[in-house]
């Protein structure tokens, strides 16, 4: 491979290597996290080398950002083998001041790279909480070996909620990162999800139909049973009720969710009320959003939901779509305080049915929720919620304890103690 260099900017311009997933047709939160960081960094005048694994055609969002910041942004679409190469920074001869990794897997890869530059690792969503709900038992082991390098190497960590700050601090403490040298150092920073660029309120602001949007990945905390039982109870009370379902299964994860969802639809004889669109591009998703009255974010009770957030909910707020959800995530709690959300208790289909009916039957309530949701979403721009990262990039430094020897970490003594208890 020929060697390439990032164009040399003015001396006072900070240069950042961003490692993440670029969005394609399927707009999932991990790729949107990279876009969030990219947009914030470019808006603040930094130059960015965006390193990502090339898998297919790029989403139009990347081209729009590149067109807006042609001199600041250099794209590095890499093959799989090169993307995971520990010497990638040396191979590319990147002349940067720091490295930023967007979301868990890319933070793991960045922590294995051979470099001594300041490193910001994003832990969007807790991988242990997710592994609790996985279809594959080995995902828990994967969570362990992916998390340890990140916690050891990162100079700064970011999470998406206040609850997750303390979750991450507990993990960091076990590894040894909560120590005397970090007593006055903010290791874990909260950076909520941001609305994507160029996302506008829908034209059909308050729809009078009875169509409900269900959107996103059909993951393990998607509570389709409660949702479908609620719809079944509403068939006579809301005769025109329908579900528009976008998104679908996640490759290699939660593999049976879509099939189970469709099986339940058939059992309840709701086939004529459910329309599946699959994964759609941004243009088609916007069109579908114009056709619905409300969105339901059906969530099972889980640790992942309690410590996480919800991109699909934030997007609905930004589009002016009234939302029904459980009151688990931090975003849901904020939205409820701002009168931007109708809530129901997890796994309670009667309560969900009543909540949906109340919202569908009241145009004024939908109008109020939509307006309050829009106002809330305006606070979640990339530039606004990504401030901790932006401030650090202005003067990136290694963490005060990142030069300690690993053998000083308490985890070694803990493991030895456990081995002794087990007679090993």
Secondary structure in CASP SS format (residue, H / E / C, confidence):
PFRMAT SS
TARGET T0000
AUTHOR 0000-0000-0000
METHOD secondary structure of the structure
MODEL  1
X C 1.00
X C 1.00
X C 1.00
X C 1.00
X C 1.00
X C 1.00
X C 1.00
X C 1.00
X C 1.00
X C 1.00
X C 1.00
X C 1.00
X C 1.00
X C 1.00
X E 1.00
X E 1.00
X E 1.00
X E 1.00
X E 1.00
X C 1.00
X C 1.00
X C 1.00
X C 1.00
X C 1.00
X C 1.00
X C 1.00
X C 1.00
X C 1.00
X H 1.00
X H 1.00
X H 1.00
X H 1.00
X H 1.00
X H 1.00
X H 1.00
X H 1.00
X H 1.00
X H 1.00
X H 1.00
X H 1.00
X H 1.00
X H 1.00
X H 1.00
X C 1.00
X C 1.00
X C 1.00
X E 1.00
X E 1.00
X E 1.00
X E 1.00
X E 1.00
X E 1.00
X E 1.00
X C 1.00
X C 1.00
X C 1.00
X C 1.00
X C 1.00
X C 1.00
X H 1.00
X H 1.00
X H 1.00
X H 1.00
X H 1.00
X H 1.00
X H 1.00
X H 1.00
X H 1.00
X C 1.00
X C 1.00
X C 1.00
X C 1.00
X E 1.00
X E 1.00
X E 1.00
X E 1.00
X E 1.00
X E 1.00
X C 1.00
X H 1.00
X H 1.00
X H 1.00
X H 1.00
X C 1.00
X C 1.00
X C 1.00
X C 1.00
X H 1.00
X H 1.00
X H 1.00
X H 1.00
X H 1.00
X C 1.00
X C 1.00
X C 1.00
X C 1.00
X C 1.00
X E 1.00
X E 1.00
X E 1.00
X E 1.00
X C 1.00
X C 1.00
X H 1.00
X H 1.00
X H 1.00
X H 1.00
X H 1.00
X H 1.00
X H 1.00
X H 1.00
X H 1.00
X C 1.00
X C 1.00
X C 1.00
X C 1.00
X C 1.00
X E 1.00
X E 1.00
X E 1.00
X E 1.00
X E 1.00
X C 1.00
X C 1.00
X C 1.00
X C 1.00
X H 1.00
X H 1.00
X H 1.00
X H 1.00
X H 1.00
X C 1.00
X C 1.00
X C 1.00
X C 1.00
X C 1.00
X C 1.00
X H 1.00
X H 1.00
X H 1.00
X H 1.00
X H 1.00
X H 1.00
X H 1.00
X H 1.00
X H 1.00
X H 1.00
X H 1.00
X H 1.00
X H 1.00
X H 1.00
X H 1.00
X H 1.00
X C 1.00
X C 1.00
X E 1.00
X E 1.00
X E 1.00
X E 1.00
X C 1.00
X C 1.00
X H 1.00
X H 1.00
X H 1.00
X H 1.00
X H 1.00
X H 1.00
X H 1.00
X H 1.00
X H 1.00
X H 1.00
X H 1.00
X H 1.00
X H 1.00
X H 1.00
X C 1.00
X C 1.00
X C 1.00
X C 1.00
X H 1.00
X H 1.00
X H 1.00
X C 1.00
X C 1.00
X C 1.00
X C 1.00
X C 1.00
X E 1.00
X E 1.00
X E 1.00
X C 1.00
X C 1.00
X C 1.00
X C 1.00
X C 1.00
X C 1.00
X C 1.00
X C 1.00
X C 1.00
X C 1.00
X C 1.00
X C 1.00
X C 1.00
X C 1.00
X C 1.00
X C 1.00
X C 1.00
X C 1.00
X C 1.00
X C 1.00
X E 1.00
X E 1.00
X E 1.00
X E 1.00
X C 1.00
X C 1.00
X E 1.00
X C 1.00
X C 1.00
X C 1.00
X C 1.00
X E 1.00
X C 1.00
X H 1.00
X H 1.00
X H 1.00
X H 1.00
X H 1.00
X H 1.00
X H 1.00
X H 1.00
X H 1.00
X H 1.00
X H 1.00
X C 1.00
X C 1.00
X C 1.00
X C 1.00
X C 1.00
X C 1.00
X C 1.00
X E 1.00
X E 1.00
X E 1.00
X E 1.00
X E 1.00
X C 1.00
X E 1.00
X C 1.00
X E 1.00
X C 1.00
X C 1.00
X E 1.00
X C 1.00
X C 1.00
X C 1.00
X H 1.00
X H 1.00
X H 1.00
X H 1.00
X H 1.00
X H 1.00
X H 1.00
X H 1.00
X H 1.00
X H 1.00
X H 1.00
X C 1.00
X C 1.00
X C 1.00
X H 1.00
X H 1.00
X H 1.00
X E 1.00
X E 1.00
X E 1.00
X E 1.00
X E 1.00
X C 1.00
X C 1.00
X C 1.00
X H 1.00
X H 1.00
X H 1.00
X H 1.00
X H 1.00
X H 1.00
X H 1.00
X H 1.00
X H 1.00
X C 1.00
X C 1.00
X C 1.00
X E 1.00
X E 1.00
X E 1.00
X E 1.00
X C 1.00
X E 1.00
X C 1.00
X C 1.00
X C 1.00
X H 1.00
X H 1.00
X H 1.00
X H 1.00
X H 1.00
X C 1.00
X C 1.00
X C 1.00
X H 1.00
X H 1.00
X H 1.00
X H 1.00
X H 1.00
X H 1.00
X H 1.00
X H 1.00
X H 1.00
X C 1.00
X C 1.00
X E 1.00
X E 1.00
X E 1.00
X E 1.00
X E 1.00
X C 1.00
X C 1.00
X C 1.00
X H 1.00
X H 1.00
X H 1.00
X H 1.00
X H 1.00
X H 1.00
X H 1.00
X H 1.00
X C 1.00
X C 1.00
X C 1.00
X C 1.00
X E 1.00
X E 1.00
X E 1.00
X C 1.00
X C 1.00
X C 1.00
X C 1.00
X H 1.00
X H 1.00
X H 1.00
X H 1.00
X H 1.00
X H 1.00
X H 1.00
X H 1.00
X H 1.00
X H 1.00
X H 1.00
X H 1.00
X C 1.00
X C 1.00
X H 1.00
X H 1.00
X H 1.00
X H 1.00
X H 1.00
X H 1.00
X H 1.00
X H 1.00
X H 1.00
X H 1.00
X H 1.00
X H 1.00
X H 1.00
X H 1.00
X H 1.00
X H 1.00
X H 1.00
X H 1.00
X C 1.00
X H 1.00
X H 1.00
X H 1.00
X H 1.00
X C 1.00
X H 1.00
X H 1.00
X H 1.00
X H 1.00
X H 1.00
X H 1.00
X H 1.00
X H 1.00
X C 1.00
X C 1.00
X C 1.00
X C 1.00
X C 1.00
X C 1.00
X C 1.00
X C 1.00
X C 1.00
X C 1.00
X C 1.00
X H 1.00
X H 1.00
X H 1.00
X C 1.00
X H 1.00
X H 1.00
X H 1.00
X H 1.00
X H 1.00
X H 1.00
X H 1.00
X H 1.00
X H 1.00
X H 1.00
X H 1.00
X H 1.00
X C 1.00
X C 1.00
X C 1.00
END
